[in-house]
Amino acid sequence: MAEITLRPEQYRPGPPSDVDLSQYGVGLVGCGSIANSAHLPAYAKAGYTIVACCDVDEDAARSTAERWDIPFWTTDIRALLDRDEVRVIDMALHPAARKETLEAIAQAPRPVLTQKPLHMEYELAAELIAIAEEAGITLAVNQQARWAPDHRALRVLMDQGVVGQVYSIQNLRRSFQDQPGQWWTSLANFNIGDHGVHYLDLCRYFASSPQAGSREWTRLHCTTAMLPDQNGPDPLIYSANVEFGEAGGRVGLMASLQFNNIIRASGAHSYNWWIDGTEGSVWASTKEVWVARADDPRTVHTFPLEGTWFPDAFQGPLGDLIAATAHGRPPAVTPRDNLNTIAMTTAAIRSSKSGRVVERSEVTA
Ligand SMILES: NC(=O)c1ccc[n+]([C@@H]2O[C@H](COP(=O)([O-])OP(=O)(O)OC[C@H]3O[C@@H](n4cnc5c(N)ncnc54)[C@H](O)[C@@H]3O)[C@@H](O)[C@H]2O)c1
């Protein structure tokens, strides 16, 4: 095989280079924690033009406008929609507020980027799609982990064929999110349906590589556990085994995903992916990607990574939606694509509760 190379420009998240960003004023709806800690820092780096922001909480709207130099703020989404310079909407809201917001946008349609997942409930996600399709709204889902340097670099190397035909995808995440008083700590099914959705979606993102056969998942089994003295109402550990094709284990791809999110000693935290193929393996931490090939089995190629998931990756989905709007193409993460990820989290939760293997077709029927 020719020399294996990986350059930062192959995995950097954005911004799009062939669009006049000043023509795509962004209206931000929802000025909470993720908007201020990740969306707006990434957008400042990318050079996106934020022209208005809105939050039902007046302090949140005003302080966000002041902090990020946004020229217009409001507590009424209709006032934001009345402004012609708002060409694209970035919705950084919890799922419960998305339907009424999308219905308001349907009165003055613009392309919309919504926080992930589209909804934690499969049926309610489908309802949002119906509203958007009826109003002619281009809707994109902010699964920004797909633009994080480590995930992007893995996919770039896979797509180049450096590991041949991919047959195994593994993920191990070890962290802690059981802090009292945070919104996520009291959220039902948080570890699979909200945070874990990143890793299940990334599993689909890697499986959709032509080098992995462009496969969609078919069934999974998920086990969970919880500590007797934890704060969260549902398990904060899962292990999911995913099949891509007919039962019987003869299909050329499987995935194994483990997320332990209640490890109390932070010194024991880590985050890695491994992708194995017929000709070698590629694996990553957040800082480096490594490749080893069967034709030179003792040599490990190391590529240090530039950039971070938070906030850099957040440039990706908005830049993609702006470019999709400019070029009249669908966004990279369509709501219908996201439905198959939500089917996966729904199946994982159902599997954990019932002890059964759950088919994708059972959830999507
Ligand atoms: N990596 C990621 O992609 C990531 C990380 C964290 C959070 N999130 C997601 O982002 C969403 C928001 O999380 P957060 O931490 O910012 O929550 P948050 O509670 O800090 O912020 C939500 C904001 O929305 C405002 N709001 C509520 N209803 C509204 C409405 N109808 N119109 C306008 N504003 C309204 C609230 O006043 C609040 O300021 C969640 O769905 C969460 O899952 C994603």
The ligand as a MOL file (V3000), in Angstrom:
LIG
                    3D

  0  0  0     0  0            999 V3000
M  V30 BEGIN CTAB
M  V30 COUNTS 44 48 0 0 0
M  V30 BEGIN ATOM
M  V30 1 N -22.9970 17.5440 22.3690 0
M  V30 2 C -24.2080 17.9810 22.2280 0
M  V30 3 O -24.6840 17.9710 21.1290 0
M  V30 4 C -25.0330 18.4800 23.3970 0
M  V30 5 C -24.4360 18.7740 24.6220 0
M  V30 6 C -25.2570 19.3040 25.6230 0
M  V30 7 C -26.6250 19.4930 25.3970 0
M  V30 8 N -27.1580 19.1350 24.1900 0 CHG=1
M  V30 9 C -28.6110 19.2520 23.9130 0
M  V30 10 O -28.9680 20.6220 23.7960 0
M  V30 11 C -30.2830 20.8310 24.3120 0
M  V30 12 C -30.2360 22.0110 25.2830 0
M  V30 13 O -29.3200 21.7110 26.3330 0
M  V30 14 P -28.7300 22.8690 27.2920 0
M  V30 15 O -27.7260 22.2290 28.1660 0
M  V30 16 O -28.3310 24.0540 26.4890 0 CHG=-1
M  V30 17 O -30.0470 23.2130 28.1520 0
M  V30 18 P -30.3420 24.5390 28.9620 0
M  V30 19 O -31.4740 24.1730 29.8630 0
M  V30 20 O -29.0960 25.1000 29.5500 0
M  V30 21 O -30.8480 25.5700 27.8250 0
M  V30 22 C -32.0900 25.5130 27.1760 0
M  V30 23 C -32.5440 26.9410 26.9260 0
M  V30 24 O -33.7470 26.9150 26.1280 0
M  V30 25 C -34.5970 27.9550 26.6080 0
M  V30 26 N -35.9580 27.6980 26.1350 0
M  V30 27 C -36.8510 26.7820 26.6020 0
M  V30 28 N -37.9810 26.8210 25.8540 0
M  V30 29 C -37.7920 27.7520 24.8950 0
M  V30 30 C -38.5590 28.2360 23.7980 0
M  V30 31 N -39.7920 27.7420 23.5570 0
M  V30 32 N -38.0620 29.2120 23.0040 0
M  V30 33 C -36.8150 29.7220 23.2570 0
M  V30 34 N -36.0130 29.2980 24.2680 0
M  V30 35 C -36.5000 28.3260 25.0760 0
M  V30 36 C -34.4030 27.9110 28.1050 0
M  V30 37 O -34.8520 29.1110 28.7190 0
M  V30 38 C -32.8980 27.7020 28.2110 0
M  V30 39 O -32.1980 28.9340 28.2480 0
M  V30 40 C -30.6980 19.4940 24.9370 0
M  V30 41 O -31.5990 18.8380 24.0740 0
M  V30 42 C -29.4150 18.6980 25.0620 0
M  V30 43 O -29.6110 17.3040 24.8670 0
M  V30 44 C -26.3790 18.6490 23.2020 0
M  V30 END ATOM
M  V30 BEGIN BOND
M  V30 1 1 1 2
M  V30 2 2 2 3
M  V30 3 1 2 4
M  V30 4 1 4 5
M  V30 5 2 4 44
M  V30 6 2 5 6
M  V30 7 1 6 7
M  V30 8 2 7 8
M  V30 9 1 8 9
M  V30 10 1 8 44
M  V30 11 1 9 10
M  V30 12 1 9 42
M  V30 13 1 10 11
M  V30 14 1 11 12
M  V30 15 1 11 40
M  V30 16 1 12 13
M  V30 17 1 13 14
M  V30 18 2 14 15
M  V30 19 1 14 16
M  V30 20 1 14 17
M  V30 21 1 17 18
M  V30 22 2 18 19
M  V30 23 1 18 20
M  V30 24 1 18 21
M  V30 25 1 21 22
M  V30 26 1 22 23
M  V30 27 1 23 24
M  V30 28 1 23 38
M  V30 29 1 24 25
M  V30 30 1 25 26
M  V30 31 1 25 36
M  V30 32 1 26 27
M  V30 33 1 26 35
M  V30 34 2 27 28
M  V30 35 1 28 29
M  V30 36 1 29 30
M  V30 37 2 29 35
M  V30 38 1 30 31
M  V30 39 2 30 32
M  V30 40 1 32 33
M  V30 41 2 33 34
M  V30 42 1 34 35
M  V30 43 1 36 37
M  V30 44 1 36 38
M  V30 45 1 38 39
M  V30 46 1 40 41
M  V30 47 1 40 42
M  V30 48 1 42 43
M  V30 END BOND
M  V30 END CTAB
M  END
